[in-house]
C-alpha cells in the first residue's frame, strides 16, 4: 500500500481518519518516481478499529482484526487490549459482519473452484487479450 493514500482512506465503520503503523516497508519506482510502500502494517481508526496490511494490501473488512489475529498478535503489542475493547463495545455488529463475511467467502470459494482458467472467459476477455 502506498503510504500517501492514507490521506484519502477512512474507517469503513466510523468514517474517521486512519493512522498507519508500518511494520515492514519498501521503496518502489513508479514511472521514475520513488514511492514508499507499506508492505506489512496496520491501519487504526480514531475509534479503535484495526485493519491489517498484509503483502501491501489493506484488509478493510470489519472483522479483519479477528481473521488476521495471528499476524496482529505477532506484530502489534496492543492487539489483545484493542481486540477486547472492540468485542466488548461492538459484539453484535462484529458477530453479524463475521456471519456475512463467512457467506461471501464460501460463495467466492465455490465460484473459483468451478472456474475453468483454460477456457472460461470473463466479461468477454480471454487469456490472449
N, C-alpha and C positions, 0 to 999 in steps of 0.2 A: 504494500500500500504506500503510495507516495505521501509523505508526511504533510505536504502542503494542502492535501484535500481535507484535513481536519477542520479547516475554516468553513467548509460547506456541509459537513456532516452534523447530524444532531441525533440525539437518543430517540429511537422509534417509539418509546413509551412516553417519556416526559417531554419530548421535543426541546430539550435543553442542550446546551453545549456539551461537547465531549472533550475529555482530556486524554492525551496519548502518553502511555508509558511504553517505551521501547525496550525490549529485551535483547533483540538482535536486529541489526540494520546493515544495509549496504548501499553503495552509491552506484547508480546506473546512468548510462549515457543514452539520452533520447534526442536524436537529431542534433548531436553535437553539444547538447546541454546536460550537464551533470545534475542529477536529482537524487536526493536522499530518500531511501525507501525503508519502511519498517517491515522486516521480514517476519518477526515474531514480536508480539506485544499485546497490549490490552487498551481498549477504549473504555473510559469510565465516565458516566454521566454525573452531573451535579447531584442527582438524587440517588446515586449508588449503583445503578445498573452497570453490569460489566459485559463487554463484548470482546472476546479474544481475537487476535490477529494471528493466523497460522498460515505459513507459506505465502505471506503477503496479502492474504485475503481476510478482510474483516468479517467476522461471523456475527451478523446483526440480528439474529433471531432472539426473541425474548428469553428463551430457555438455553441459550448457548453457554451460559456460565455453568449449567449443570452438565450439558453434553460434553464439554471440554474441561471437566473438572480436573482430570489428571494433569493436563497441560498447565492449568492455572495454579494448582497446588504446587507444582514444581517451580514455577517462575514468579509467583506473586505471594509474598508472605502474608498479606492481609486477607487472602482469599476466604478462609473459613469464617472470619468475622463478618465480612461483607455478604457472604452467602447466607449466613444465619439471619442477618438483618433483612435481606430481600425476602427470604422464605417466611419470616415472621410477619412482614408488612404486606406481602402480596401473594400469599399462598394460593388463593383461589384463582387469581389471574395466571399465575405460573402453571398451576395444575391444568387449566383449560388450554393454555398455549402448548404445553407438552403433549397433551392429547391430540391436538390438531396437527402438530409437527409430526407426530408418530404416523398419522394417517397419510400425510403428504409424502413422507419418506417411503412408506410402503407402496404408495401409488407410483412414485418415480422409480422405485426398485423394480416393480413389475414391468414398467414401460421399457427400462433399459435391458431387462432380461430378454424381452421378446424382439427388440430392435435388431435387425439384420444389417450389420455395418457394411457388409459387402454389396448388398443390393438395394436396401431401402433408401429412399430419398426423403429429405425433409424440406418442405416449402419449395420444392422444385429444384433443389440443389443436388448435385451428385458429388462423389468423391473426386471427380475430374474437374469440377468447377473452380 
